[in-house]
Amino acid sequence: SNRSAELEPALRPLTLGHVGFPSHPSERGLNTDSATVRLILHLHSVFKRYLGKFQCAKSTRMSRSLPLRLPVLLALLLALTTLAAAAGEGSGNSEGRDGRRRDSRVHDAPPSDAEHHDDDDDGDDAEDGEGDRDGGRRKRRHDARYDHESFLGRDESRRLDEMSPEESQKKLAELFAKVDKNNDTKLSLDEMEAWLAEIAHQEREKQAESRFHSIKAAISAKDMNSSLSLEDWKKAMHHEVIGDEPADKETEATFAQTMAKDAARWVKADANADKKLDKAEFADFMFAEHSPRMKDVVVQEALNASDVNRDGRIDLAEYMRELFPDYEKEKREGKKLPKWVVKEEEFFKMNLDLNKDGSLDADEVYKWIVPEDIDHSKRESKHLFEAADEDRDKFLSKDEVMKNWETFVGHRATHYGEFAPSSHDEL
């Protein structure tokens, strides 16, 4: 039964292309701004590092010692994740900076694993202590890797990080011409958004292809590029999640339920109805929220999860149930609701229920589940303009881009910003 309890949270990240358990805490809806979860993130990275060493170990001594350490690290990680989740339920620790609860049902796909701003836990964007202000302007710790990977893509960003400053600047000058679609020697916000959206699209295609090949490898396929069948997918998932041997009935039943959900998504992704997915179709299966033709299945998955009375809509109580399980009970008893719950009520009424009829229809559900800026291209474009548009004319000249070149690309001297300044002015 313990294995069955672990299985359910592990399955969704796997179906979306993330291999391995436990999943990253942010994928479980935990607040990655909190100190406790930062410790979890650190242990998560340590666990992955040890796992990588173990998988690549050639030394007999290393291969003997690492298996002894891995269970300890995994146990610590799972315990802290559970603790943080429990703490979040009671104290509202999983609220975002705007006071709203982070909703794990909403698909939000940042372009990089790096934290854009390493904010502290006091709810504002400034660092604590003496260094909060410089000349009256707030400063925030900033990971430049996020900007570089957004602008270049992960592989290209890493490649430029191995270049000299001169080589990186030359590459940036070449890229400027590609971003400048209308060749007017300046970049508009629309051009930057389109560029970042295309980079994000390419990254999804790469991730989907990598996952496609990992599934092929898991089933020992001879042709790594031929289409995948649903049975191939189920076989690979069983191997990754449960193992090759049958598990207990409860675990197998949970796995079967998840595969049934995947089957519905699979059928929708199968554009030519040949019961198999090629790489392009598999990308739609993995990243359904980014494919308009997958809208129906995205909405249906949300309804299956939240529409308790099965009327094809999501009312306020159903929306709140996952965020605050005691919502209806405390409302009936007339108890004072936590502030973050009140904010969620207002958010539902003002931002999600667009026609103000008290519940979300299919179109409103889709807009809730798939944010307009799901790939963060709009948000990141504004950030890059704030950093580089020195004359504030809402365009980036080539001079401005080249003057602020480290905002867009890295180089060998910084090694992902490791030796770069730890903060920069946020205007």
C-alpha positions as CSV (number, residue, x, y, z in Angstrom):
1,S,0.0,0.0,0.0
2,N,2.9,2.3,0.6
3,R,4.1,1.8,-2.9
4,S,0.6,2.5,-4.2
5,A,0.6,5.8,-2.3
6,E,3.9,6.8,-3.9
7,L,2.7,5.8,-7.3
8,E,0.0,8.4,-7.9
9,P,2.1,11.5,-7.5
10,A,4.9,9.9,-9.5
11,L,2.8,9.0,-12.6
12,R,1.8,12.5,-13.8
13,P,5.3,13.8,-14.0
14,L,6.2,10.7,-16.0
15,T,3.5,11.1,-18.5
16,L,4.6,14.6,-19.1
17,G,8.1,13.5,-19.9
18,H,9.9,13.8,-16.5
19,V,11.7,10.6,-15.8
20,G,12.3,9.5,-12.2
21,F,10.8,9.8,-8.7
22,P,10.6,11.9,-6.6
23,S,9.5,14.7,-8.9
24,H,10.8,18.2,-8.4
25,P,8.9,19.8,-5.5
26,S,7.6,22.7,-7.7
27,E,5.8,20.1,-9.8
28,R,3.9,19.1,-6.7
29,G,2.5,22.6,-6.2
30,L,4.9,23.4,-3.3
31,N,6.1,26.9,-2.8
32,T,9.7,26.9,-4.0
33,D,10.2,30.3,-2.3
34,S,10.1,29.0,1.2
35,A,13.3,28.1,3.2
36,T,12.1,24.6,3.8
37,V,11.4,23.8,0.2
38,R,14.8,25.4,-0.8
39,L,16.4,22.7,1.4
40,I,14.3,20.1,-0.4
41,L,15.5,21.5,-3.7
42,H,19.1,21.3,-2.5
43,L,18.6,17.7,-1.4
44,H,16.9,17.0,-4.7
45,S,19.9,18.2,-6.6
46,V,22.3,16.3,-4.4
47,F,20.2,13.1,-4.9
48,K,20.4,13.6,-8.7
49,R,24.1,14.2,-8.5
50,Y,24.7,11.0,-6.5
51,L,22.4,9.1,-8.8
52,G,24.4,10.3,-11.8
53,K,27.6,9.3,-10.1
54,F,26.3,5.9,-9.3
55,Q,25.1,5.3,-12.8
56,C,28.4,6.2,-14.3
57,A,30.6,4.7,-11.5
58,K,33.5,2.7,-12.7
59,S,35.3,2.4,-9.4
60,T,34.4,-0.7,-7.4
61,R,34.7,1.3,-4.2
62,M,32.3,4.0,-5.4
63,S,29.8,1.5,-6.6
64,R,29.8,-0.1,-3.2
65,S,29.4,3.1,-1.1
66,L,26.9,5.1,-3.2
67,P,24.0,2.6,-2.9
68,L,24.4,3.0,0.9
69,R,24.0,6.8,0.6
70,L,21.2,6.9,-1.9
71,P,18.4,5.4,0.3
72,V,19.3,7.9,3.1
73,L,19.2,10.9,0.7
74,L,15.9,9.7,-0.8
75,A,14.4,9.1,2.6
76,L,15.4,12.7,3.7
77,L,14.0,14.1,0.5
78,L,10.6,12.3,0.8
79,A,10.3,13.2,4.5
80,L,11.0,16.9,4.0
81,T,8.6,17.0,1.0
82,T,5.9,15.5,3.1
83,L,6.7,17.9,6.0
84,A,6.6,21.0,3.7
85,A,3.3,19.9,2.2
86,A,1.8,19.4,5.6
87,A,3.1,22.8,6.8
88,G,1.7,24.4,3.7
89,E,-1.8,23.1,4.3
90,G,-1.9,24.5,7.8
91,S,-0.1,27.8,7.4
92,G,-0.6,28.9,3.8
93,N,3.1,28.4,3.0
94,S,2.4,27.6,-0.6
95,E,1.1,31.0,-1.4
96,G,2.7,32.9,-4.2
97,R,4.1,36.4,-3.9
98,D,0.7,37.9,-4.7
99,G,-0.8,36.0,-1.8
100,R,-2.6,33.4,-4.0
101,R,-2.2,29.7,-3.5
102,R,0.0,28.0,-6.1
103,D,-2.4,25.8,-8.1
104,S,-0.9,22.5,-9.2
105,R,-3.7,22.1,-11.8
106,V,-2.5,25.1,-13.8
107,H,0.2,24.3,-16.4
108,D,2.9,26.9,-16.1
109,A,6.1,26.1,-18.1
110,P,9.0,28.4,-17.5
111,P,11.8,28.3,-20.1
112,S,14.5,27.3,-17.7
113,D,14.9,25.2,-14.6
114,A,16.9,28.1,-13.1
115,E,15.1,30.4,-10.6
116,H,14.7,33.8,-12.3
117,H,14.8,35.7,-9.0
118,D,15.9,34.1,-5.7
119,D,13.5,36.0,-3.5
120,D,13.5,35.7,0.3
121,D,10.5,34.6,2.3
122,D,9.2,38.0,3.5
123,G,6.9,38.4,0.5
124,D,8.6,41.3,-1.2
125,D,11.1,41.3,-3.9
126,A,13.9,42.8,-1.9
127,E,16.7,41.0,0.0
128,D,16.7,41.3,3.7
129,G,19.2,43.3,5.6
130,E,21.5,46.3,4.7
131,G,21.7,45.5,1.0
132,D,18.0,45.9,0.2
133,R,18.5,49.3,-1.5
134,D,21.2,50.9,-3.6
135,G,20.5,54.5,-4.4
136,G,16.9,54.1,-3.5
137,R,16.4,51.2,-5.9
138,R,15.6,47.7,-4.7
139,K,18.0,44.9,-5.7
140,R,17.2,41.2,-6.1
141,R,19.4,38.2,-6.5
142,H,19.2,37.1,-10.0
143,D,20.2,34.0,-11.9
144,A,21.3,35.1,-15.4
145,R,21.1,31.5,-16.7
146,Y,17.3,31.9,-16.8
147,D,17.6,34.8,-19.3
148,H,20.3,33.1,-21.3
149,E,18.3,29.9,-21.7
150,S,15.2,31.8,-22.5
151,F,16.9,33.7,-25.3
152,L,19.2,31.0,-26.7
153,G,17.7,27.6,-25.6
154,R,19.5,25.4,-23.2
155,D,22.0,23.7,-25.5
156,E,23.0,26.9,-27.2
157,S,23.3,28.7,-23.9
158,R,25.6,26.0,-22.6
159,R,27.7,26.2,-25.8
160,L,28.1,30.0,-25.4
161,D,29.1,29.6,-21.8
162,E,32.2,27.8,-23.1
163,M,33.1,30.7,-25.5
164,S,35.3,33.7,-24.8
165,P,33.5,37.1,-24.2
166,E,34.5,38.2,-27.7
167,E,33.0,35.1,-29.3
168,S,29.8,35.4,-27.3
169,Q,29.4,39.0,-28.3
170,K,30.0,38.1,-32.0
171,K,27.3,35.4,-31.7
172,L,24.9,37.8,-30.1
173,A,25.4,40.3,-33.0
174,E,24.5,37.5,-35.5
175,L,21.4,36.6,-33.5
176,F,20.2,40.3,-33.4
177,A,19.6,40.1,-37.2
178,K,17.6,36.9,-36.8
179,V,15.3,38.4,-34.1
180,D,14.9,41.6,-36.1
181,K,12.4,40.1,-38.6
182,N,11.5,43.4,-40.3
183,N,15.1,44.5,-40.7
184,D,14.6,47.9,-39.2
185,T,17.8,47.6,-37.1
186,K,15.8,47.6,-33.8
187,L,13.9,45.0,-31.9
188,S,10.2,45.5,-30.9
189,L,8.5,43.8,-28.0
190,D,6.5,41.7,-30.4
191,E,9.7,40.6,-32.2
192,M,11.3,39.6,-28.9
193,E,8.1,37.7,-27.8
194,A,8.0,35.9,-31.1
195,W,11.7,34.9,-30.8
196,L,11.3,33.6,-27.2
197,A,8.2,31.7,-28.1
198,E,10.0,30.0,-31.0
199,I,12.9,29.1,-28.8
200,A,10.5,27.7,-26.2
201,H,8.8,25.7,-29.0
202,Q,12.1,24.3,-30.1
203,E,13.0,23.3,-26.5
204,R,9.7,21.4,-26.2
205,E,10.4,19.5,-29.5
206,K,13.9,18.6,-28.2
207,Q,12.4,17.3,-24.9
208,A,9.7,15.4,-26.7
209,E,12.3,13.7,-29.0
210,S,14.5,12.8,-26.1
211,R,11.6,11.3,-24.2
212,F,10.5,9.5,-27.4
213,H,13.9,7.9,-27.7
214,S,14.0,7.0,-24.0
215,I,10.7,5.1,-24.4
216,K,12.1,3.3,-27.5
217,A,15.2,2.3,-25.4
218,A,13.0,1.1,-22.6
219,I,11.2,-1.4,-24.8
220,S,14.4,-2.3,-26.6
221,A,13.1,-1.1,-30.0
222,K,15.4,-1.7,-33.0
223,D,14.1,1.3,-34.9
224,M,14.5,4.4,-32.7
225,N,12.5,6.7,-35.0
226,S,9.4,4.6,-35.9
227,S,6.1,5.5,-34.4
228,L,5.1,4.5,-30.9
229,S,2.1,2.4,-30.1
230,L,0.0,2.9,-26.9
231,E,1.2,-0.6,-25.8
232,D,4.8,0.5,-26.2
233,W,4.0,3.5,-23.9
234,K,2.3,1.4,-21.3
235,K,5.1,-1.2,-21.3
236,A,7.8,1.5,-20.8
237,M,5.8,3.3,-18.1
238,H,5.3,0.0,-16.2
239,H,9.0,-0.6,-16.4
240,E,9.9,2.9,-15.2
241,V,7.3,3.3,-12.5
242,I,6.7,-0.2,-11.1
243,G,9.3,-2.5,-12.6
244,D,9.2,-5.5,-14.8
245,E,7.6,-7.7,-12.2
246,P,3.9,-7.5,-11.3
247,A,3.1,-5.3,-8.2
248,D,0.3,-5.7,-5.6
249,K,-3.3,-5.3,-6.9
250,E,-3.8,-1.8,-5.5
251,T,-0.6,-0.5,-7.2
252,E,-1.5,-2.1,-10.5
253,A,-5.0,-0.7,-10.3
254,T,-3.7,2.8,-9.7
255,F,-1.3,2.4,-12.7
256,A,-4.2,1.1,-14.9
257,Q,-6.3,4.2,-14.0
258,T,-3.5,6.5,-15.0
259,M,-2.9,4.6,-18.3
260,A,-6.6,4.9,-19.0
261,K,-6.2,8.7,-18.7
262,D,-3.2,8.6,-20.9
263,A,-5.1,6.6,-23.5
264,A,-7.7,9.4,-24.0
265,R,-4.8,11.9,-24.5
266,W,-3.1,9.4,-26.9
267,V,-6.2,9.1,-29.1
268,K,-6.5,12.9,-29.4
269,A,-2.8,13.3,-30.2
270,D,-3.1,10.6,-32.9
271,A,-3.8,13.1,-35.8
272,N,-3.8,10.5,-38.6
273,A,-5.7,7.9,-36.5
274,D,-3.2,5.1,-37.2
275,K,-3.1,4.2,-33.4
276,K,0.5,5.2,-33.2
277,L,2.3,8.5,-32.5
278,D,5.2,9.8,-34.5
279,K,7.5,12.4,-33.0
280,A,5.3,15.4,-33.8
281,E,2.2,13.7,-32.4
282,F,4.1,12.5,-29.4
283,A,5.1,16.2,-28.7
284,D,1.4,17.1,-28.7
285,F,0.8,14.2,-26.3
286,M,3.5,15.3,-23.9
287,F,2.8,19.1,-24.2
288,A,-0.9,19.1,-24.8
289,E,-1.3,22.5,-23.1
290,H,0.8,24.0,-25.9
291,S,-1.2,22.5,-28.8
292,P,-4.5,24.1,-29.7
293,R,-5.8,20.9,-31.2
294,M,-5.5,19.2,-27.8
295,K,-7.8,21.7,-26.2
296,D,-10.7,19.2,-25.7
297,V,-8.6,16.7,-23.8
298,V,-6.9,19.4,-21.7
299,V,-10.4,20.6,-20.6
300,Q,-11.7,17.1,-20.1
301,E,-8.7,16.2,-17.9
302,A,-9.4,19.2,-15.7
303,L,-13.1,18.4,-15.5
304,N,-12.3,14.8,-14.6
305,A,-10.2,16.1,-11.7
306,S,-12.4,18.9,-10.4
307,D,-16.0,18.5,-11.7
308,V,-17.4,16.5,-8.8
309,N,-21.0,16.7,-9.7
310,R,-20.2,15.9,-13.4
311,D,-22.3,18.8,-14.8
312,G,-19.5,19.7,-17.2
313,R,-18.6,22.9,-15.3
314,I,-16.4,23.8,-12.3
315,D,-18.1,25.9,-9.7
316,L,-16.4,27.8,-6.9
317,A,-16.7,25.0,-4.3
318,E,-15.2,22.5,-6.8
319,Y,-12.4,24.9,-7.7
320,M,-11.5,25.4,-4.0
321,R,-11.8,21.8,-3.0
322,E,-8.2,20.8,-4.0
323,L,-6.7,24.1,-2.7
324,F,-8.6,24.1,0.6
325,P,-10.3,20.7,1.4
326,D,-12.3,22.1,4.3
327,Y,-13.7,25.0,2.3
328,E,-17.3,23.9,2.1
329,K,-17.3,22.7,5.8
330,E,-15.9,26.0,7.1
331,K,-18.3,28.0,4.9
332,R,-21.3,26.1,6.3
333,E,-20.0,26.6,9.9
334,G,-19.5,30.3,9.3
335,K,-15.8,30.2,10.2
336,K,-13.5,33.0,9.1
337,L,-11.5,31.8,6.1
338,P,-7.8,32.4,5.8
339,K,-6.8,35.4,3.8
340,W,-5.3,33.4,1.0
341,V,-8.6,31.5,0.6
342,V,-10.5,34.8,0.4
343,K,-8.1,36.0,-2.3
344,E,-8.7,32.7,-4.2
345,E,-12.4,33.3,-4.0
346,E,-11.9,36.8,-5.5
347,F,-9.6,35.5,-8.1
348,F,-12.1,32.9,-9.2
349,K,-14.9,35.5,-9.4
350,M,-12.9,38.3,-11.0
351,N,-10.4,36.5,-13.2
352,L,-11.7,33.0,-14.1
353,D,-15.5,33.3,-14.2
354,L,-15.4,35.7,-17.1
355,N,-19.2,35.7,-17.8
356,K,-20.0,35.9,-14.1
357,D,-22.5,33.0,-14.1
358,G,-20.9,31.4,-11.0
359,S,-19.0,28.5,-12.7
360,L,-16.5,27.8,-15.4
361,D,-17.5,26.5,-18.8
362,A,-15.2,24.7,-21.1
363,D,-13.6,27.9,-22.6
364,E,-13.1,29.4,-19.1
365,V,-11.6,26.1,-17.8
366,Y,-9.1,26.1,-20.7
367,K,-8.1,29.7,-20.0
368,W,-7.6,28.8,-16.4
369,I,-5.6,25.7,-17.0
370,V,-3.5,27.1,-19.9
371,P,-2.4,30.7,-19.0
372,E,-2.0,33.1,-21.9
373,D,1.7,33.4,-21.1
374,I,2.2,29.7,-20.5
375,D,5.7,29.7,-22.0
376,H,6.6,33.0,-20.2
377,S,7.6,34.6,-23.5
378,K,5.7,37.8,-22.7
379,R,6.9,38.1,-19.2
380,E,10.5,37.4,-20.1
381,S,10.4,39.9,-23.1
382,K,9.3,42.6,-20.7
383,H,12.1,41.7,-18.3
384,L,14.8,41.8,-21.1
385,F,13.4,45.2,-22.2
386,E,13.5,46.6,-18.7
387,A,17.2,45.5,-18.4
388,A,18.4,46.7,-21.8
389,D,16.1,49.5,-23.1
390,E,18.1,52.3,-21.7
391,D,16.4,55.2,-23.5
392,R,12.9,53.7,-22.7
393,D,11.6,54.1,-26.3
394,K,10.1,50.6,-26.2
395,F,12.6,49.3,-28.7
396,L,16.0,47.7,-28.4
397,S,18.7,49.1,-30.7
398,K,21.7,47.0,-31.6
399,D,23.8,49.3,-29.5
400,E,21.6,48.7,-26.4
401,V,21.7,45.0,-26.9
402,M,25.5,44.9,-27.3
403,K,26.0,47.2,-24.4
404,N,24.0,44.9,-22.2
405,W,25.2,41.8,-23.9
406,E,25.6,39.7,-20.7
407,T,21.9,40.0,-20.1
408,F,21.3,37.9,-23.3
409,V,24.3,35.5,-23.4
410,G,26.9,34.0,-21.1
411,H,30.6,33.4,-21.7
412,R,33.5,31.3,-20.4
413,A,34.4,33.7,-17.6
414,T,31.0,33.5,-15.8
415,H,30.2,29.8,-16.0
416,Y,26.5,30.3,-15.8
417,G,26.9,33.4,-13.7
418,E,28.8,31.6,-10.9
419,F,31.4,34.4,-10.8
420,A,29.2,37.2,-12.0
421,P,27.6,39.7,-9.6
422,S,24.9,38.1,-7.5
423,S,22.3,40.8,-8.1
424,H,21.4,43.5,-10.5
425,D,19.1,46.5,-10.5
426,E,15.5,45.8,-11.1
427,L,13.8,48.9,-12.6
